[in-house]
Amino acid sequence: MKDFAGAQTVIEAKGVGLVFQTDDGPVQALKDISLTIGRGEFVSFIGPSGCGKTTFLRTIAALEHPTEGTLTVNGMTPDQARQARAYGYVFQAAGLYPWRTIAGNVQLPLEIMGFSRAERAERVRRVLDLVDLGGFGKKFPWQLSGGMQQRASIARALAFDADILLMDEPFGALDEIVRDRLNEELLRLWAATSKTIGFVTHSIPEAVYLSTKIVVMSPRPGRITDVIESTLPRERPLDIRDSAEFLAIAHRVREGLRAGHAYD
């Protein structure tokens, strides 16, 4: 595994809290979140439903705003980072427009950003090849499988070549066989691009398989109960999941999830 100690800080949270105001009163979604993510890391957030892992990812993307603490992305506020197009965001659903081809969906953010037709075509070709969808640009979303649609969604997030990729349970709705393949492909993509990745998941094996760092979160209000630095090698065939080292990390994640329930 590449040593990320001392890597340039890309995302830094200090005492971040978030309280939503609702008709039934205030709801604390996050409490005292402090975390540093270095350049090139693959960081997974795992915890039970309602623990705030997606909410924290959304604060990084400036889709939500903390009510306590500080959060910086590339040394800027999340709003400034969004305006600087510092990240791509992949949602749980592919969110492709059915009336646009795959190439048309992937190039949409490039159109909005004012890239020339030639530059759009080149970037679309490159990212479709990167996610193994070369030759599918003229297809429509309904002509592709769920896994292929999600790869197209990842391509769209990669199209403007941001250094940070934020992924909110992108494979959660897929069957295990497809999910395994996409996990392998995501590691290949990460190795090829060296992007910093923040990844939300409910799956312990997925978190352990993919990550350089695993952030374990507790039920609401979301707190960090453990931050686990992976000792797995960077090259990870699927059968590494049967190794003693993998199982030991998975056990620690499971224990962190159990400890989180002590806050209930």
C-alpha positions as CSV (number, residue, x, y, z in Angstrom):
1,M,0.0,0.0,0.0
2,K,1.3,3.4,-0.9
3,D,2.2,5.4,2.2
4,F,-0.2,8.4,2.5
5,A,1.3,9.7,5.7
6,G,2.4,13.3,5.1
7,A,0.4,13.6,1.9
8,Q,-0.9,17.0,1.1
9,T,-4.2,17.6,3.0
10,V,-7.2,17.8,0.6
11,I,-10.1,17.6,3.0
12,E,-10.0,18.7,6.6
13,A,-12.8,18.7,9.1
14,K,-12.4,20.2,12.6
15,G,-15.3,19.7,15.1
16,V,-17.9,19.7,12.4
17,G,-21.5,19.5,13.5
18,L,-24.8,19.9,11.6
19,V,-28.2,20.5,13.0
20,F,-31.3,20.4,10.8
21,Q,-34.3,22.5,11.7
22,T,-37.5,20.5,11.2
23,D,-41.1,21.0,12.1
24,D,-40.6,18.7,15.0
25,G,-37.6,20.6,16.3
26,P,-33.9,20.5,15.7
27,V,-32.2,17.2,14.7
28,Q,-28.5,16.8,15.1
29,A,-27.2,14.8,12.2
30,L,-23.4,15.3,12.8
31,K,-21.5,15.9,16.0
32,D,-17.8,16.7,16.5
33,I,-16.5,15.3,13.2
34,S,-12.7,15.8,12.9
35,L,-10.9,14.1,10.0
36,T,-8.1,14.7,7.6
37,I,-8.0,13.2,4.1
38,G,-4.7,13.3,2.1
39,R,-4.2,13.6,-1.6
40,G,-4.7,10.3,-3.4
41,E,-6.4,8.5,-0.5
42,F,-9.4,6.2,-1.0
43,V,-11.6,6.8,2.1
44,S,-14.7,4.9,2.8
45,F,-17.4,6.0,5.3
46,I,-19.4,3.2,6.8
47,G,-22.2,3.1,9.4
48,P,-25.8,2.2,9.9
49,S,-28.6,4.0,8.1
50,G,-29.1,7.5,9.6
51,C,-25.5,7.8,10.9
52,G,-24.7,10.9,8.8
53,K,-22.2,9.4,6.4
54,T,-24.1,10.7,3.3
55,T,-24.7,14.0,5.1
56,F,-21.0,14.4,5.7
57,L,-20.2,13.7,2.1
58,R,-22.8,16.3,1.1
59,T,-21.1,18.9,3.4
60,I,-17.8,18.3,1.6
61,A,-19.7,18.9,-1.7
62,A,-21.4,22.1,-0.3
63,L,-24.8,20.4,-0.7
64,E,-25.3,20.8,3.1
65,H,-23.6,23.4,5.4
66,P,-22.2,22.7,8.9
67,T,-23.7,24.6,11.8
68,E,-20.5,24.0,13.9
69,G,-16.8,23.6,13.3
70,T,-14.8,24.2,10.1
71,L,-14.5,22.2,6.8
72,T,-12.0,22.9,4.0
73,V,-11.5,21.4,0.6
74,N,-8.2,22.1,-1.1
75,G,-7.7,24.9,1.5
76,M,-11.0,26.5,0.5
77,T,-14.5,26.5,1.9
78,P,-16.7,23.8,0.3
79,D,-18.7,26.5,-1.5
80,Q,-15.5,27.9,-3.0
81,A,-14.3,24.4,-3.9
82,R,-17.6,23.8,-5.7
83,Q,-17.2,27.0,-7.7
84,A,-13.7,25.9,-8.5
85,R,-15.1,22.5,-9.7
86,A,-12.7,20.7,-7.3
87,Y,-14.8,17.5,-7.2
88,G,-17.1,15.2,-9.2
89,Y,-20.1,13.6,-7.4
90,V,-21.6,10.2,-8.1
91,F,-25.1,9.6,-6.5
92,Q,-26.7,6.4,-5.5
93,A,-28.8,6.3,-8.7
94,A,-27.1,6.9,-12.0
95,G,-29.4,9.8,-12.8
96,L,-28.9,9.7,-16.6
97,Y,-31.3,11.5,-18.8
98,P,-33.2,8.9,-20.9
99,W,-33.5,11.2,-24.0
100,R,-29.7,11.7,-24.1
101,T,-27.2,9.2,-25.4
102,I,-24.5,8.0,-23.0
103,A,-22.1,10.4,-24.6
104,G,-24.6,13.2,-24.4
105,N,-25.1,12.5,-20.6
106,V,-21.4,12.4,-20.0
107,Q,-20.7,15.6,-21.8
108,L,-23.5,17.5,-20.1
109,P,-21.4,19.2,-17.4
110,L,-18.8,20.1,-20.1
111,E,-21.5,21.8,-22.1
112,I,-22.5,23.8,-19.0
113,M,-18.9,24.7,-18.4
114,G,-18.5,26.0,-21.9
115,F,-15.9,23.5,-23.3
116,S,-15.6,23.5,-27.1
117,R,-17.2,20.7,-29.2
118,A,-13.8,19.2,-30.0
119,E,-12.7,19.2,-26.3
120,R,-16.0,17.7,-25.2
121,A,-15.7,14.9,-27.7
122,E,-12.1,14.1,-26.7
123,R,-12.9,14.1,-23.0
124,V,-16.0,11.9,-23.5
125,R,-14.0,9.4,-25.5
126,R,-11.2,9.3,-22.9
127,V,-13.5,8.8,-19.8
128,L,-15.7,6.3,-21.5
129,D,-12.6,4.3,-22.3
130,L,-11.5,4.7,-18.7
131,V,-14.7,3.1,-17.4
132,D,-14.7,0.4,-20.1
133,L,-17.6,1.9,-22.0
134,G,-15.8,2.7,-25.2
135,G,-18.1,2.1,-28.2
136,F,-21.3,2.7,-26.1
137,G,-21.4,6.5,-26.5
138,K,-24.3,6.3,-29.0
139,K,-26.4,4.0,-26.9
140,F,-29.2,5.3,-24.7
141,P,-29.4,4.6,-20.9
142,W,-32.3,2.1,-21.3
143,Q,-30.1,0.0,-23.6
144,L,-27.5,-0.5,-20.9
145,S,-27.5,-2.7,-17.8
146,G,-27.6,-1.1,-14.3
147,G,-23.9,-1.6,-13.8
148,M,-23.1,0.0,-17.1
149,Q,-25.3,3.0,-16.4
150,Q,-23.5,3.5,-13.1
151,R,-20.2,3.4,-14.9
152,A,-21.5,6.1,-17.2
153,S,-22.4,8.1,-14.2
154,I,-18.9,7.8,-12.9
155,A,-17.6,8.8,-16.4
156,R,-19.7,11.9,-16.2
157,A,-18.2,12.8,-12.8
158,L,-14.7,12.3,-14.2
159,A,-15.3,14.3,-17.4
160,F,-14.1,17.6,-16.2
161,D,-11.1,15.9,-14.5
162,A,-11.6,17.1,-10.9
163,D,-9.0,15.9,-8.4
164,I,-11.6,14.7,-5.9
165,L,-14.4,12.1,-6.6
166,L,-17.2,11.8,-4.1
167,M,-19.3,8.6,-4.3
168,D,-22.5,8.0,-2.4
169,E,-23.3,4.3,-2.3
170,P,-22.9,4.0,-6.1
171,F,-23.1,0.2,-6.2
172,G,-25.7,-0.3,-3.4
173,A,-28.5,-1.3,-5.7
174,L,-26.5,-3.8,-7.8
175,D,-26.3,-7.5,-7.4
176,E,-23.2,-9.0,-5.7
177,I,-21.6,-10.3,-8.9
178,V,-21.8,-6.9,-10.7
179,R,-20.8,-5.1,-7.5
180,D,-17.6,-7.2,-7.3
181,R,-16.7,-6.4,-10.8
182,L,-17.3,-2.7,-10.4
183,N,-15.2,-2.7,-7.2
184,E,-12.3,-4.1,-9.2
185,E,-12.9,-1.6,-11.9
186,L,-13.0,1.3,-9.4
187,L,-9.7,0.3,-8.0
188,R,-8.2,0.1,-11.5
189,L,-9.6,3.6,-12.2
190,W,-8.3,5.0,-8.9
191,A,-4.8,3.5,-9.7
192,A,-4.9,5.1,-13.2
193,T,-6.0,8.6,-12.1
194,S,-4.6,9.0,-8.5
195,K,-7.7,10.9,-7.5
196,T,-8.8,11.4,-3.9
197,I,-12.0,9.4,-3.4
198,G,-14.6,9.7,-0.7
199,F,-16.9,6.7,-0.8
200,V,-20.1,5.9,1.2
201,T,-21.1,2.3,1.7
202,H,-23.1,0.0,4.0
203,S,-20.9,-3.0,3.1
204,I,-18.0,-4.0,5.3
205,P,-16.3,-6.2,2.6
206,E,-16.6,-3.3,0.1
207,A,-15.2,-0.8,2.5
208,V,-12.2,-3.0,3.4
209,Y,-11.5,-4.1,-0.2
210,L,-11.5,-0.6,-1.6
211,S,-10.0,1.7,1.0
212,T,-6.8,3.1,2.2
213,K,-8.7,4.5,5.2
214,I,-12.1,3.4,6.7
215,V,-14.1,5.9,8.7
216,V,-16.6,4.1,11.0
217,M,-19.6,6.2,12.1
218,S,-22.1,5.8,14.9
219,P,-25.9,6.3,14.7
220,R,-27.4,9.7,15.0
221,P,-26.0,12.1,15.9
222,G,-23.3,10.9,13.6
223,R,-19.9,10.6,15.2
224,I,-16.7,8.9,14.2
225,T,-16.0,5.9,16.3
226,D,-12.9,4.7,14.5
227,V,-10.5,5.6,11.7
228,I,-8.8,2.5,10.3
229,E,-5.7,2.8,8.2
230,S,-5.6,-0.2,5.8
231,T,-2.5,-2.4,5.7
232,L,-3.6,-4.2,2.6
233,P,-1.3,-4.0,-0.5
234,R,-2.4,-1.7,-3.3
235,E,-2.8,-4.6,-5.7
236,R,-5.9,-6.4,-4.5
237,P,-7.4,-9.4,-6.3
238,L,-10.9,-10.3,-5.1
239,D,-9.5,-13.4,-3.3
240,I,-7.7,-11.1,-0.9
241,R,-11.0,-11.0,1.0
242,D,-10.2,-14.5,2.3
243,S,-6.9,-13.5,3.8
244,A,-6.3,-13.2,7.5
245,E,-5.3,-9.6,7.1
246,F,-8.5,-8.7,5.3
247,L,-10.6,-10.5,7.9
248,A,-8.8,-8.8,10.8
249,I,-9.6,-5.3,9.3
250,A,-13.2,-6.4,8.7
251,H,-13.4,-7.5,12.3
252,R,-12.2,-4.1,13.6
253,V,-14.8,-2.4,11.4
254,R,-17.5,-4.6,12.8
255,E,-16.3,-3.8,16.4
256,G,-16.4,-0.1,15.6
257,L,-19.9,-0.4,14.4
258,R,-20.9,-2.2,17.6
259,A,-19.2,0.4,19.7
260,G,-21.1,3.2,17.9
261,H,-24.4,1.8,19.2
262,A,-23.1,2.5,22.8
263,Y,-24.1,6.1,22.0
264,D,-27.7,5.2,21.5
